[in-house]
């Protein structure tokens, strides 16, 4: 490929020259050789100076070289310059026959006009004939001088040079044809490459236009963390995250980036690009950019770019502005919290006064006592609902984890739920080892277990069985609460931990509840660094699995 490029560049250089310079360059080699012989002749070959034929050849060669510059070739037909190599054959013939016997072998200079004629690509048949006839005529005078004492060796010598020149001519023809073929191939490849380059640039412009049109920030980095692509929206995010007076192109480590509390600066190893360069893949990672009125809540996600060998070659990080959504959720939480607080105070007052009245139940009729007990039960139910709302709306659910025996918590939960199970004709069973140690907050895990076991009993209205199981590993403890109740559909399973969500079957069966228990349970488990899952089928029961850390990490 390098040789083809060199040939192509040389050809382009030659084509840029003026026609007279081109002709002179082609004539230069043979002119230099004969000029050198003429200069050296007085000292090396004195007899040549006395030979009029040789002198004539030198004069004619000089005239031809001057003609290369003086003749306006650009005004003549395209191939008019080929008269020069044809006349060269005549001059070389004179020089060769004039130099014999002092200098032999000058006939080989015929190779230069032969090459010129053959490389021109014009008059193919004529140039091939001249490549043989010209050298033959050059050696013919010497053969005639020896007549009739011509030996087979003389004939062979006279024929050898024309045959060599013919071979050279044919070789050049074939090589030139091959070069033309290669040139056409290169030109086609160049055309294809240019077309591909145009298409690539068009697609690049389209791609950049699309990236700049969307309202999502996108940044691509290489394996070393250097940015290779940043769209306009991401530049706006970078500007918002840059300290006053700093350039928007600054490194991520210098940007104003905070955690979910909007105050604590994110450590460098927790920042999105640094995590992506470390090979992490994540989604819905919320960070806050900037300060004051320009502060934005941004949800980030990262995906890894791999090379052909499967190795890490970079990453793409996406930034989505979710400030409006976060503020809306915060306003919703604040509303729920404020309303719950407003309900809690009068409810406490109602319960306190009902308790005072019931303390003097002897002075009341049995009907009045029954009505007051109804008020007390419903007020307690409302107070429990308000407490759940307050816990659900709380942005910080305190968890104080320590080494805890989960087996004793499970026993307590089953004991507390036994009355509810008996009323619903549901059997309770435990399949857990004792002791069962985990790193957990006993109060919060008891609350989560109570919610799961209570739900399992409620959603088995026609009787059934509820089983609490446990499995352990070196790092984790898994608690399962399994029932044989009504079950839920796959679509509803994906939403079961959403606040205020209740299944259609529960609503149709008028099972009491507001859909907060499982949401609170999920929050408790996640605050422990664990996870909770749900597997269910309609009519085949439901299994909730809590995974908690066994030891403090």
Secondary structure as the mmCIF struct_conf table of DSSP 4:
data_model
#
loop_
_struct_conf.conf_type_id
_struct_conf.id
_struct_conf.beg_label_comp_id
_struct_conf.beg_label_asym_id
_struct_conf.beg_label_seq_id
_struct_conf.end_label_comp_id
_struct_conf.end_label_asym_id
_struct_conf.end_label_seq_id
HELX_RH_AL_P HELX_RH_AL_P1 UNK A 2 UNK A 16
BEND BEND1 UNK A 17 UNK A 17
HELX_RH_AL_P HELX_RH_AL_P2 UNK A 19 UNK A 44
HELX_RH_AL_P HELX_RH_AL_P3 UNK A 46 UNK A 49
TURN_TY1_P TURN_TY1_P1 UNK A 50 UNK A 50
HELX_RH_AL_P HELX_RH_AL_P4 UNK A 52 UNK A 70
BEND BEND2 UNK A 71 UNK A 71
HELX_RH_3T_P HELX_RH_3T_P1 UNK A 73 UNK A 75
BEND BEND3 UNK A 76 UNK A 76
TURN_TY1_P TURN_TY1_P2 UNK A 78 UNK A 79
HELX_RH_3T_P HELX_RH_3T_P2 UNK A 80 UNK A 82
HELX_RH_AL_P HELX_RH_AL_P5 UNK A 83 UNK A 99
TURN_TY1_P TURN_TY1_P3 UNK A 100 UNK A 102
BEND BEND4 UNK A 103 UNK A 103
HELX_RH_3T_P HELX_RH_3T_P3 UNK A 106 UNK A 109
HELX_RH_AL_P HELX_RH_AL_P6 UNK A 110 UNK A 120
BEND BEND5 UNK A 123 UNK A 123
HELX_RH_AL_P HELX_RH_AL_P7 UNK A 124 UNK A 145
TURN_TY1_P TURN_TY1_P4 UNK A 146 UNK A 148
BEND BEND6 UNK A 149 UNK A 149
HELX_RH_AL_P HELX_RH_AL_P8 UNK A 152 UNK A 213
BEND BEND7 UNK A 214 UNK A 215
STRN STRN1 UNK A 216 UNK A 222
TURN_TY1_P TURN_TY1_P5 UNK A 223 UNK A 224
BEND BEND8 UNK A 225 UNK A 225
STRN STRN2 UNK A 227 UNK A 230
HELX_RH_AL_P HELX_RH_AL_P9 UNK A 232 UNK A 241
BEND BEND9 UNK A 242 UNK A 242
HELX_LH_PP_P HELX_LH_PP_P1 UNK A 243 UNK A 243
TURN_TY1_P TURN_TY1_P6 UNK A 244 UNK A 245
TURN_TY1_P TURN_TY1_P7 UNK A 248 UNK A 249
HELX_RH_3T_P HELX_RH_3T_P4 UNK A 252 UNK A 254
BEND BEND10 UNK A 255 UNK A 255
STRN STRN3 UNK A 257 UNK A 258
TURN_TY1_P TURN_TY1_P8 UNK A 260 UNK A 261
BEND BEND11 UNK A 262 UNK A 264
STRN STRN4 UNK A 265 UNK A 265
HELX_LH_PP_P HELX_LH_PP_P2 UNK A 266 UNK A 267
HELX_RH_3T_P HELX_RH_3T_P5 UNK A 268 UNK A 270
BEND BEND12 UNK A 271 UNK A 271
HELX_RH_AL_P HELX_RH_AL_P10 UNK A 272 UNK A 277
TURN_TY1_P TURN_TY1_P9 UNK A 278 UNK A 279
STRN STRN5 UNK A 282 UNK A 289
BEND BEND13 UNK A 290 UNK A 291
HELX_RH_3T_P HELX_RH_3T_P6 UNK A 292 UNK A 294
STRN STRN6 UNK A 296 UNK A 306
TURN_TY1_P TURN_TY1_P10 UNK A 308 UNK A 309
BEND BEND14 UNK A 310 UNK A 310
STRN STRN7 UNK A 312 UNK A 321
HELX_RH_AL_P HELX_RH_AL_P11 UNK A 323 UNK A 359
TURN_TY1_P TURN_TY1_P11 UNK A 360 UNK A 360
HELX_RH_3T_P HELX_RH_3T_P7 UNK A 361 UNK A 363
BEND BEND15 UNK A 364 UNK A 364
HELX_RH_AL_P HELX_RH_AL_P12 UNK A 366 UNK A 393
BEND BEND16 UNK A 395 UNK A 395
STRN STRN8 UNK A 402 UNK A 405
HELX_RH_AL_P HELX_RH_AL_P13 UNK A 406 UNK A 423
TURN_TY1_P TURN_TY1_P12 UNK A 424 UNK A 425
STRN STRN9 UNK A 426 UNK A 431
BEND BEND17 UNK A 434 UNK A 435
STRN STRN10 UNK A 437 UNK A 440
HELX_RH_AL_P HELX_RH_AL_P14 UNK A 442 UNK A 458
TURN_TY1_P TURN_TY1_P13 UNK A 459 UNK A 459
TURN_TY1_P TURN_TY1_P14 UNK A 461 UNK A 462
STRN STRN11 UNK A 464 UNK A 472
BEND BEND18 UNK A 474 UNK A 475
STRN STRN12 UNK A 476 UNK A 483
BEND BEND19 UNK A 485 UNK A 485
HELX_RH_AL_P HELX_RH_AL_P15 UNK A 490 UNK A 493
TURN_TY1_P TURN_TY1_P15 UNK A 494 UNK A 497
BEND BEND20 UNK A 498 UNK A 498
TURN_TY1_P TURN_TY1_P16 UNK A 499 UNK A 500
HELX_RH_AL_P HELX_RH_AL_P16 UNK A 504 UNK A 508
TURN_TY1_P TURN_TY1_P17 UNK A 509 UNK A 510
BEND BEND21 UNK A 515 UNK A 515
HELX_RH_AL_P HELX_RH_AL_P17 UNK A 517 UNK A 527
TURN_TY1_P TURN_TY1_P18 UNK A 528 UNK A 529
STRN STRN13 UNK A 531 UNK A 536
TURN_TY1_P TURN_TY1_P19 UNK A 538 UNK A 539
BEND BEND22 UNK A 540 UNK A 540
STRN STRN14 UNK A 542 UNK A 549
BEND BEND23 UNK A 550 UNK A 551
#
